Amino acid sequence: LCYKPCQANYTGVGPVCWENCPPGWDDTGATCMIPEKIISANNSACPWYDECGEGLAKGCSNCPPNQGYHDDGCTCRRPMQSFDKKSYGRGVGVPMVCKPDEQEQAGLCYPLCPNGSVGDGPVCWDPCPASNPVHCAGTMCGVPGFSCTQEVEDDLNGILQTVVACSKPDDVEKCVADIGKDAKQFYMDGICSGP
């Protein structure tokens, strides 16, 4: 479906526009979050007898300014922060319409195929010849009455049998060549004869 664009600083997910998180915040879906963070405090001004500034030298440690840290003495802690993102509906959407030089399949638009070939998603298949007019499984053509399902099953079984036979090959090169030959026959043969 096609939806109206969202207003600035919002991102569309289906029929809903969600507020974008500010820079530095994690987007967790319906919320924005900054996880809790603990870093070492700057204790360089603290004396040896109160290294963290929690007793007699209270306040000698410090944290980075203006970053939301709480001074815990030896450490600086920024608590987890989160907020719910604002959202609004942008309607139910309208069906997508492809351009005149495109074809719609499964909700997507693809360029029209040239010279009478048949589109199947992003692939254009050449038409079957008059001698074998029945189109089957993209690469195969057959005579009327043949079983497309059986033909595909037989070809795939042939490939599988070769792979199984090669699981402990004496001649690796021959096995690789046989698998390639079977796969090429399935892909390139294209002419099925009879039912």
Disulfide bonds with the S-S distance in Angstrom:
Cys6-Cys17 2.03
Cys21-Cys32 2.03
Cys46-Cys60 1.99
Cys52-Cys74 1.23
Cys63-Cys76 1.96
Cys98-Cys109 2.06
Cys113-Cys124 2.05
Cys128-Cys141 2.13
Cys136-Cys148 1.68
Cys166-Cys175 2.29
